[in-house]
Amino acid sequence: MSEPASPAGSSTATEGGSPLRIANFRNYWLARLTMTLGQYAMMLIIGWQTYTLARDGGMSVGEASGQLALIGLLQFLPLFVLTPFSGLAADRLDRRNLARLTVLLQLACAGALAFVTWQDSVSLFWLFGIAVVLGVVRAFNGPALSALAPNLVPKAILPNAIALSSIAWQSGMIVGPAIGGYLYAIMPFLPYAVAAGLFACAIVFLSRIGEVPRSPIPGAKHPIGQIVDGLHYVVRNKMVLGAITLDLFAVFLAGATALFPVYARDILQVGETGLAQLAMAPAIGATVTAAWFSFRPLKTNVGPKMLVAVAVFGAATIVFGLSTSMPLSLAMLFIVGAADMFSVYIRQSLIQLHTPDDKRGRVSAVSLLTISASNEFGDFFSGSLAFLFGPVLAVVSGGVGAIATVALWTGLFPVLRKTRTFDPPEALDEETPEERLQEHTP
């Protein structure tokens, strides 16, 4: 593998400093922050309106939970179908333009929901339709932004940049739900209107990122062949495959976020402001962890620590599922977020540093697909379990499943427990001449 092209706007002077000193990365960070604020303000209210409309329409707790499951499924299906192509798009097209287009479409969704909510004509049909559009948008947005970040900073400070990028994301997850929950209590259309404004800000910041060099895709394969190359790389690199699939199964099983409206309304009985607090708690834990890593990057025993973090994530999920106390629930969700961020920081650093630049878009797309499978399809899974067995059993069994996944992956992917640093071994970092010849031979 050839060394990635030098990030635009970087220099050797910045290699030992903060990534925020680089103008391109600073604009990227601000764009991700404002976009995430808008996303989470909007998604929280979509879930709340879906559950409230279902309950007010006479559905039981289980039946209304099923509507939340459907929201997750409708977001996941477009991602599942389009992600391989969106990864190729992130490798072939200008990643900045692709990101700007996806944010513009999110702005349109927020504007439409603001209008129908203001007109008091919002319905499940509207909410389900917007969920589908957001699924399509996220299929292209995630790979473009994930693949863009490594082009903006020197390789030496990429883990710091990943931590700072995670702070932007997690800060958006903290403040976004607060924007959604508290503004909705004032006037229901306000969260969507503010989200539209935040998306507009994100477009401005993305437009300020200068042109960045990228490594060209080698060879002259058909686009489908290039997609297969990206999938082949993930399967061949056991470190990348193990890290991606660990997150897939652990979060898929232990995803409790889809059921927050159920807990807020019917278990903890804390209303929409309590719903905002439930959504904020894991994000606060994650942000504290990301902030720590931005100043004190992790350097040793990264693989074993990632496995332990996922096990803690599962254990805290179990306690949250059983809790009927708001303070205890918030404390457990704080731990859930901190443990998840611990594992995300390690996983993303390993994936980015073990992947050549010409494949980052496609590998990021595979990673996004697994994240979406664990989040959106996990929401469908959790909502379905809640429909069948009740929300408490759905959350508790998911936490148990996450712990079981850690035990199983420790045996299936010994490279995870043996990995001590982020540096990729030479064998994984470079292809042999024979492999290159095979790839480029018709």
C-alpha positions in Angstrom: 0.0 0.0 0.0 1.3 3.4 -0.9 1.3 6.1 1.7 -1.8 8.3 1.6 -1.5 11.7 0.1 -0.5 14.5 2.5 -3.6 16.2 4.0 -4.3 19.6 2.6 -3.5 22.4 4.9 -1.1 20.3 7.0 2.6 20.6 7.5 5.3 19.1 9.6 4.8 21.9 12.1 1.3 20.6 12.9 2.2 17.0 13.3 2.8 17.4 17.0 0.0 19.9 17.6 -3.8 19.9 17.8 -5.7 18.9 14.7 -7.9 22.0 15.3 -4.9 24.2 14.3 -5.5 22.9 10.7 -8.2 25.1 9.0 -9.7 22.3 6.9 -10.1 20.0 9.9 -11.5 22.9 12.0 -14.2 23.5 9.4 -14.9 19.8 9.2 -15.2 19.6 13.0 -17.7 22.5 13.1 -19.7 21.0 10.2 -19.9 17.7 12.0 -21.0 19.3 15.2 -23.8 21.4 13.7 -25.0 18.5 11.5 -25.1 16.1 14.5 -27.0 18.7 16.6 -29.6 18.9 13.9 -29.8 15.1 13.4 -30.3 14.3 17.0 -32.8 17.1 17.7 -34.8 15.8 14.8 -34.6 12.1 15.4 -35.5 12.4 19.1 -38.8 14.2 18.1 -39.5 11.8 15.3 -39.4 8.9 17.8 -41.4 10.8 20.4 -44.1 11.8 17.8 -44.3 8.3 16.5 -44.8 6.7 19.9 -47.2 9.5 21.1 -49.3 9.3 18.0 -49.5 5.5 18.3 -50.4 5.6 22.1 -52.9 8.5 21.6 -54.5 6.5 18.8 -55.3 3.7 21.1 -52.4 1.4 20.7 -50.9 -0.5 23.7 -47.4 -0.1 24.9 -46.3 -3.1 22.9 -48.1 -2.1 19.8 -46.6 1.5 20.0 -43.2 0.0 20.5 -43.7 -1.9 17.3 -44.1 1.5 15.5 -40.7 2.5 16.8 -39.4 -0.8 15.5 -40.8 0.2 12.1 -39.1 3.6 12.1 -35.8 1.8 12.7 -36.5 -0.7 9.9 -37.4 2.0 7.4 -34.1 3.8 8.0 -32.1 0.6 7.8 -33.4 -0.8 4.5 -32.1 2.1 2.3 -28.8 1.9 4.1 -28.5 -1.8 3.5 -29.3 -1.5 -0.2 -27.2 1.6 -1.0 -24.2 1.4 1.3 -21.9 -0.5 -1.1 -22.6 2.1 -3.8 -22.2 5.0 -1.4 -18.8 3.8 -0.4 -17.7 3.7 -4.0 -19.1 7.2 -4.5 -17.0 8.4 -1.5 -13.9 7.0 -3.2 -14.6 8.2 -6.7 -16.3 11.6 -6.2 -15.4 14.8 -4.3 -16.2 13.9 -0.7 -16.9 17.5 0.2 -19.6 17.8 -2.5 -21.2 14.5 -1.5 -21.3 15.6 2.2 -22.8 19.0 1.3 -25.6 17.3 -0.8 -26.5 14.9 2.0 -26.8 17.7 4.5 -28.9 19.8 2.1 -31.4 16.8 1.9 -31.5 16.6 5.7 -32.3 20.3 5.7 -35.2 19.7 3.4 -36.5 16.9 5.7 -36.3 19.1 8.7 -38.2 21.9 6.9 -40.9 19.5 5.8 -41.5 18.2 9.3 -41.4 21.7 10.7 -44.2 22.7 8.3 -46.5 19.7 8.9 -46.0 19.9 12.6 -46.8 23.7 12.6 -49.9 22.9 10.6 -50.8 20.2 13.1 -51.0 17.7 10.3 -48.1 15.5 11.1 -49.0 11.8 10.8 -47.3 8.4 11.0 -47.3 8.4 7.2 -45.2 11.6 7.2 -42.8 10.3 9.9 -42.3 6.9 8.1 -41.7 8.7 4.8 -39.1 11.0 6.2 -37.4 8.0 7.9 -36.9 6.4 4.5 -35.4 9.6 3.1 -33.0 9.9 6.1 -31.9 6.3 5.6 -31.0 7.1 2.0 -29.2 10.3 3.1 -27.2 8.6 5.8 -26.1 5.9 3.4 -24.1 8.5 1.5 -23.3 10.9 4.3 -21.4 8.6 6.6 -18.8 7.2 4.2 -18.1 10.6 2.7 -17.4 12.2 6.1 -15.6 9.3 7.5 -13.3 9.0 4.5 -12.7 12.8 4.3 -11.3 13.1 7.9 -8.0 11.3 7.3 -7.3 13.5 4.3 -7.3 16.6 6.5 -4.6 15.8 9.1 -1.2 14.2 9.2 -1.2 10.4 10.0 0.7 11.1 13.2 -2.2 12.9 14.8 -5.1 11.0 13.2 -6.1 9.3 16.6 -6.3 12.8 18.1 -8.4 13.9 15.2 -10.7 10.9 15.6 -11.1 11.7 19.3 -11.9 15.3 18.5 -14.3 14.3 15.8 -16.0 12.0 18.3 -16.3 15.0 20.7 -18.2 16.9 18.0 -20.5 13.9 17.4 -21.1 13.2 21.1 -21.5 16.9 21.9 -24.2 16.9 19.2 -25.8 13.9 20.8 -25.9 15.7 24.2 -27.2 19.1 23.1 -29.3 17.8 20.2 -31.8 15.9 22.3 -31.9 18.9 24.7 -32.8 21.1 21.8 -35.4 18.7 20.6 -37.0 17.9 24.0 -37.1 21.3 25.5 -38.1 23.2 22.3 -40.8 20.7 21.7 -42.2 21.5 25.1 -42.4 25.1 24.1 -43.8 24.7 20.6 -43.8 21.3 18.7 -42.5 22.6 15.4 -39.5 24.5 16.9 -37.0 21.5 17.1 -37.4 20.9 13.3 -37.0 24.6 12.5 -33.8 24.9 14.6 -32.5 21.6 13.0 -33.0 23.2 9.6 -30.9 26.2 10.6 -28.2 23.9 12.0 -28.0 22.0 8.8 -27.6 25.3 6.9 -24.6 26.1 9.1 -23.1 22.7 8.4 -23.3 23.4 4.7 -21.5 26.7 5.2 -18.7 25.0 7.1 -18.3 22.2 4.6 -18.1 24.8 1.8 -15.1 26.3 3.6 -13.0 23.2 3.4 -10.4 23.6 0.7 -9.6 21.0 -2.0 -7.9 18.0 -0.5 -5.8 15.4 -2.4 -6.9 11.7 -2.4 -5.2 8.5 -3.5 -6.7 7.3 -6.9 -8.3 3.9 -7.0 -5.7 1.7 -8.7 -6.4 -0.3 -11.8 -9.3 0.1 -14.2 -11.9 -2.3 -12.8 -15.6 -2.0 -13.3 -17.3 -0.2 -10.4 -18.8 -3.4 -9.2 -15.4 -4.9 -9.1 -14.1 -2.0 -7.1 -17.0 -2.5 -4.6 -16.0 -6.2 -4.3 -12.4 -5.1 -3.7 -13.5 -3.1 -0.7 -15.5 -6.0 0.7 -12.6 -8.3 0.0 -10.2 -6.1 2.0 -12.5 -6.1 5.0 -12.8 -9.9 5.0 -9.0 -10.4 4.4 -8.0 -8.0 7.2 -9.0 -9.9 10.4 -8.4 -6.8 12.6 -10.8 -4.7 10.6 -13.3 -7.5 10.3 -13.2 -8.3 14.0 -13.5 -4.7 15.1 -16.4 -4.0 12.7 -18.4 -7.1 13.6 -17.9 -6.8 17.3 -19.7 -3.5 17.3 -22.3 -4.9 14.9 -23.5 -7.7 17.2 -22.9 -6.0 20.6 -24.8 -2.8 19.8 -27.4 -4.7 17.7 -28.3 -6.8 20.7 -28.0 -4.2 23.4 -29.5 -1.1 21.7 -31.9 0.5 24.2 -32.1 4.0 22.6 -35.2 3.1 20.5 -37.1 2.3 23.6 -36.4 5.6 25.4 -39.8 7.0 24.5 -41.3 3.9 26.2 -39.2 4.4 29.3 -39.9 8.1 29.4 -43.7 7.9 29.1 -44.7 4.6 30.7 -41.9 3.2 32.9 -40.1 6.2 34.4 -43.0 8.6 33.7 -40.8 11.6 33.1 -42.3 13.1 29.9 -40.6 14.7 26.9 -38.1 16.6 29.1 -37.1 13.4 30.8 -36.8 11.8 27.4 -34.3 14.5 26.5 -32.3 13.7 29.7 -32.3 9.9 28.9 -31.0 10.7 25.4 -28.3 13.1 26.8 -26.9 10.8 29.5 -25.0 8.3 27.3 -23.8 11.2 25.1 -22.4 13.0 28.2 -20.5 9.8 29.2 -19.2 9.4 25.6 -18.1 13.1 25.4 -16.2 12.9 28.7 -14.3 9.8 27.4 -13.6 11.4 24.0 -12.3 14.5 25.6 -9.9 12.5 27.8 -8.6 10.7 24.7 -8.1 13.9 22.8 -5.6 15.0 25.4 -4.3 11.6 26.5 -4.5 9.2 23.5 -4.6 5.5 24.3 -1.4 3.8 23.3 -1.1 0.3 24.9 -3.3 -2.8 25.1 -5.8 -1.3 22.8 -7.4 -4.7 21.7 -8.1 -6.1 25.2 -9.3 -2.7 26.4 -11.8 -2.6 23.6 -13.2 -6.0 24.5 -13.5 -5.0 28.2 -15.3 -1.8 27.2 -18.0 -3.7 25.2 -18.6 -6.0 28.2 -19.1 -3.0 30.5 -21.5 -1.6 27.9 -23.6 -4.7 28.1 -23.5 -4.8 31.9 -24.7 -1.2 32.3 -27.4 -1.9 29.8 -28.8 -4.7 31.9 -29.0 -2.5 35.0 -30.7 0.3 33.0 -33.3 -2.1 31.7 -34.2 -3.2 35.3 -34.2 0.3 36.8 -37.3 2.2 37.8 -35.3 5.1 39.3 -34.5 8.0 37.1 -31.1 8.8 38.8 -30.0 5.2 38.5 -31.1 5.0 34.9 -29.2 8.2 34.1 -26.1 6.9 35.8 -26.2 3.6 33.9 -26.7 5.4 30.6 -23.7 7.6 31.4 -21.6 4.4 31.8 -23.2 3.0 28.6 -22.0 6.0 26.7 -18.6 6.1 28.2 -18.0 2.4 27.5 -19.3 2.7 23.9 -17.1 5.7 23.2 -14.1 3.8 24.6 -14.7 1.0 22.1 -15.6 3.4 19.3 -12.3 5.4 19.7 -10.3 2.2 19.5 -12.3 0.7 16.7 -12.2 3.8 14.5 -8.5 4.3 15.0 -7.7 0.7 14.1 -9.9 0.8 11.0 -8.6 4.1 9.7 -5.0 3.3 10.4 -5.2 -0.3 8.9 -7.0 0.9 5.7 -5.3 2.4 2.6 -6.6 5.7 1.5 -7.9 4.5 -1.8 -10.2 2.0 0.0 -11.3 4.2 2.9 -14.6 5.2 1.4 -15.6 1.6 0.7 -14.3 0.3 4.0 -16.1 3.2 5.8 -19.2 2.2 3.9 -19.0 -1.3 5.2 -18.4 0.0 8.7 -21.4 2.4 8.4 -23.5 -0.6 7.2 -22.6 -2.5 10.3 -23.2 0.5 12.5 -26.6 1.1 10.9 -27.4 -2.6 11.3 -26.5 -2.3 15.0 -28.4 1.0 15.4 -31.4 1.3 13.0 -31.9 -2.4 12.5 -31.1 -2.9 16.2 -33.9 -0.4 16.9 -36.2 -2.7 14.9 -35.0 -5.7 16.8 -35.4 -4.1 20.2 -38.8 -2.7 19.3 -39.9 -6.1 18.0 -38.8 -7.8 21.2 -40.6 -5.1 23.3 -43.7 -5.8 21.2 -43.4 -9.6 21.9 -42.1 -9.7 25.4 -42.1 -6.2 26.9 -39.5 -3.4 26.9 -37.7 -4.5 30.1 -37.0 -8.0 28.9 -35.9 -6.6 25.5 -33.3 -4.3 27.1 -32.0 -6.8 29.7 -31.6 -9.7 27.2 -29.8 -7.4 24.9 -27.2 -6.5 27.5 -26.7 -10.2 28.2 -26.2 -10.7 24.5 -23.5 -8.0 24.3 -21.5 -9.7 27.0 -21.9 -13.1 25.3 -20.6 -11.5 22.0 -17.4 -10.3 23.8 -16.7 -13.8 25.0 -17.3 -15.3 21.6 -15.3 -12.7 19.7 -12.3 -13.1 22.0 -12.1 -16.7 20.7 -13.1 -16.1 17.1 -10.7 -13.1 16.6 -7.6 -13.7 18.7 -6.0 -10.7 16.9 -8.3 -8.4 18.9 -7.0 -9.6 22.3 -3.4 -9.6 21.0 -3.3 -6.1 19.6 -1.2 -3.8 21.8 -0.9 -0.6 19.7 -2.7 1.1 16.8 0.2 0.6 14.4 -0.7 -1.9 11.7 1.7 -4.8 11.2 3.6 -4.7 7.9 1.7 -7.8 6.7 -1.6 -6.0 7.0 -0.4 -2.6 5.8 0.9 -3.7 2.5 -0.2 -6.0 -0.3 2.4 -8.3 -1.9 3.4 -7.8 -5.5 1.6 -11.1 -6.3 -1.6 -9.8 -4.8 -1.4 -6.5 -6.8 -0.8 -8.5 -10.0 -3.8 -10.7 -9.3 -6.0 -7.6 -8.6 -5.0 -5.8 -11.8 -5.0 -8.8 -14.1 -8.3 -9.0 -16.2 
